[in-house]
Amino acid sequence: MLPTLNRGRRIAAAASSLTLAATLLGGATAPGFAHGEATPVSSHSQAEMLQPDPTSPTAYKFGETLATLEGEELEITFLAEIIPHHRAAIEMSQLELERGVSPDIRTHAENIIANQQHQIDQFTRWLEEWYGLTPEEAMAQAPAEAQEEMKVLEEETQMMIEELSAVEAGEGFDIAFVQKMIPHHQSGIIEFLELQSRAPHAQLRVAATSGITTQQAQAADFRTWLAGRG
């Protein structure tokens, strides 16, 4: 009974942490909400129209799945997801550098590329050193539920990149980039939460804390910038 009780407490704590993360970033879709339900958009208000895209409910589900995992399985599953997640952020940021015109947003894009490539290199190296796995092999070892959630997240991310790729250069591209990067960062924060406190390796706990801090700060800057466009 004790392991089950502890698991239940972890899931409850994870749900509380996910709600806090959504509150800190403001306006993100809470667990259990369908896309678009959290913040109704009025067609008559330009300010309301310039809202970030909603955070994927699957990201919250994946966070709850991580809360049920321990030790090696927790680290491997997290690393299997965060590496492609960071790669997608880099791909979107490269598009911003090609098509965006805002100096502030372009600087953020450069920082995202540098910071997240650094973590990709770290995480890939740690997977090999600690577990003898490539990111693809780690994905295959993740629990079935996590694999399904990661598959959905990958499909959603690819759709996000395709939508962004269809936007023409100019300030409209800056806006579209920010609208999509805010929920992408929110998903990353959700993924980092469990590792920040429960990763067996201290290096990974430190990296998770850094990832949360950096992405929270960028998301806050993006929201301020977006609000100024209304």
C-alpha positions in Angstrom: 0.0 0.0 0.0 2.9 2.4 0.8 4.3 2.6 -2.8 0.8 3.2 -4.1 0.2 6.0 -1.5 3.6 7.6 -2.4 2.8 7.5 -6.1 -0.6 9.1 -5.4 1.1 11.9 -3.4 3.6 12.5 -6.2 0.8 12.7 -8.8 -1.1 15.2 -6.6 2.1 17.2 -6.1 2.7 17.2 -9.8 -0.8 18.4 -10.5 -0.2 21.2 -8.0 3.1 22.1 -9.6 1.6 22.1 -13.1 -1.1 24.4 -12.0 1.5 26.7 -10.4 3.5 26.7 -13.7 0.5 27.7 -15.7 -0.3 30.5 -13.2 3.2 31.9 -13.3 3.2 32.1 -17.1 -0.4 33.3 -17.2 -3.1 32.4 -19.6 -1.9 28.9 -20.3 -4.3 26.1 -20.7 -4.8 24.2 -17.4 -4.9 20.4 -17.2 -8.1 19.0 -18.6 -9.0 22.0 -20.8 -9.4 21.5 -24.5 -7.6 23.9 -26.8 -9.1 27.3 -26.7 -11.4 26.8 -23.6 -9.2 28.6 -21.1 -9.2 32.0 -22.7 -12.1 32.9 -25.0 -11.0 35.2 -27.7 -13.3 38.1 -28.8 -13.2 39.0 -32.5 -13.7 42.6 -31.6 -10.5 43.1 -29.5 -7.1 43.2 -31.2 -5.4 42.9 -27.7 -7.3 39.6 -27.1 -6.5 38.3 -30.6 -2.8 38.6 -29.8 -2.9 35.9 -27.2 -0.4 33.0 -27.2 -1.5 29.7 -28.5 -2.8 27.3 -25.8 -0.5 24.9 -24.1 -1.1 21.3 -25.2 -3.2 19.2 -22.7 -0.9 16.3 -23.6 2.1 18.2 -22.1 0.2 18.2 -18.8 -0.5 14.5 -19.2 3.1 13.8 -19.8 4.1 15.7 -16.7 1.7 13.5 -14.7 3.2 10.4 -16.3 6.7 11.6 -15.2 5.4 11.9 -11.7 4.7 8.2 -11.6 8.3 7.2 -12.6 11.4 6.7 -10.5 15.1 6.7 -10.9 16.6 5.5 -14.1 13.2 5.2 -15.8 12.3 8.8 -14.9 15.6 10.2 -16.3 15.5 8.1 -19.5 11.9 9.0 -20.3 12.5 12.7 -19.6 15.7 12.8 -21.8 13.9 11.0 -24.6 11.3 13.8 -24.8 13.3 16.9 -23.9 15.9 16.5 -26.6 13.4 16.5 -29.6 11.5 19.2 -27.8 14.6 21.5 -27.7 15.4 20.6 -31.3 12.0 21.9 -32.3 12.6 25.2 -30.4 15.8 25.6 -32.3 14.1 25.0 -35.6 11.5 27.6 -34.9 14.1 30.1 -33.7 16.1 29.6 -36.9 12.9 30.5 -38.8 12.7 33.7 -36.7 16.2 34.7 -37.6 15.4 34.2 -41.3 12.0 36.0 -41.3 11.6 38.1 -38.1 12.3 41.8 -37.9 12.1 42.6 -34.2 15.6 43.0 -32.7 14.4 41.9 -29.3 12.7 38.8 -30.6 15.6 37.9 -32.8 17.9 38.2 -29.8 15.7 35.9 -27.9 15.8 33.4 -30.8 19.6 33.5 -30.8 19.6 32.8 -27.1 17.2 29.9 -27.5 19.4 28.4 -30.1 22.5 28.7 -27.9 21.0 27.6 -24.6 18.9 24.7 -25.9 21.7 23.4 -28.2 23.9 23.4 -25.1 21.4 21.3 -23.2 20.9 19.0 -26.1 24.6 18.3 -26.2 24.6 17.8 -22.4 21.6 15.5 -22.4 22.8 13.4 -25.3 26.2 12.9 -23.6 24.6 12.0 -20.3 22.3 9.5 -21.9 25.3 7.8 -23.4 27.5 8.1 -20.2 24.9 7.0 -17.7 22.8 4.5 -19.6 24.6 3.7 -22.9 21.6 5.0 -24.9 21.0 7.2 -27.9 17.9 9.5 -27.7 16.1 7.1 -30.1 16.9 4.1 -27.9 15.8 6.0 -24.8 12.5 6.7 -26.5 12.0 3.0 -27.2 12.7 2.1 -23.5 10.1 4.6 -22.2 6.9 3.2 -20.7 4.1 2.7 -23.3 1.9 5.5 -21.9 4.8 8.0 -22.2 5.6 6.8 -25.7 2.1 7.5 -26.8 2.1 11.0 -25.2 5.5 11.7 -26.8 4.2 10.7 -30.2 1.2 13.1 -29.8 3.6 15.9 -28.7 5.8 15.3 -31.7 2.8 15.5 -34.1 1.6 18.7 -32.4 5.1 20.2 -32.6 5.5 19.4 -36.3 2.1 21.0 -37.0 3.3 24.1 -35.1 6.4 24.3 -37.2 4.5 23.8 -40.4 2.1 26.6 -39.4 5.0 28.9 -38.6 6.7 28.0 -41.9 3.7 29.3 -43.8 3.9 32.8 -42.3 5.6 35.5 -44.4 8.5 37.6 -43.2 7.9 40.7 -41.2 6.4 41.7 -37.8 3.6 39.2 -38.5 6.2 36.5 -38.3 7.6 37.9 -35.0 4.0 37.7 -33.6 3.4 34.2 -34.8 6.8 33.0 -33.4 6.1 34.5 -30.0 2.5 33.1 -30.0 3.9 29.6 -30.5 7.1 29.8 -28.5 5.2 30.7 -25.2 3.3 27.4 -25.1 6.3 25.5 -26.3 8.3 26.9 -23.4 5.4 26.1 -21.0 5.6 22.5 -22.2 9.3 22.4 -21.5 8.8 23.8 -18.0 6.2 21.1 -17.3 8.7 18.4 -18.4 11.5 19.9 -16.2 9.4 20.1 -13.0 9.7 16.5 -11.8 13.4 16.3 -12.7 14.2 19.5 -10.8 13.5 17.7 -7.5 13.7 14.0 -8.2 16.3 13.2 -10.8 18.9 10.8 -9.3 21.8 12.7 -10.9 22.6 16.1 -9.4 23.7 17.4 -12.8 20.3 16.8 -14.2 18.6 18.5 -11.3 20.7 21.6 -11.8 20.1 21.6 -15.6 16.3 21.3 -15.0 16.4 24.3 -12.6 18.3 26.3 -15.2 15.9 25.2 -18.0 12.8 26.3 -15.9 14.4 29.7 -15.0 15.5 30.5 -18.5 12.2 29.5 -20.2 10.1 31.3 -17.6 12.0 34.5 -18.1 11.8 34.3 -21.9 8.1 33.5 -21.8 7.5 36.6 -19.5 9.4 38.8 -22.0 7.4 37.3 -24.9 4.1 38.1 -23.1 5.2 41.7 -22.4 6.2 42.2 -26.0 3.0 40.6 -27.4 0.9 42.8 -25.1 2.6 45.8 -26.6 1.4 44.9 -30.1 -2.3 45.1 -29.2 
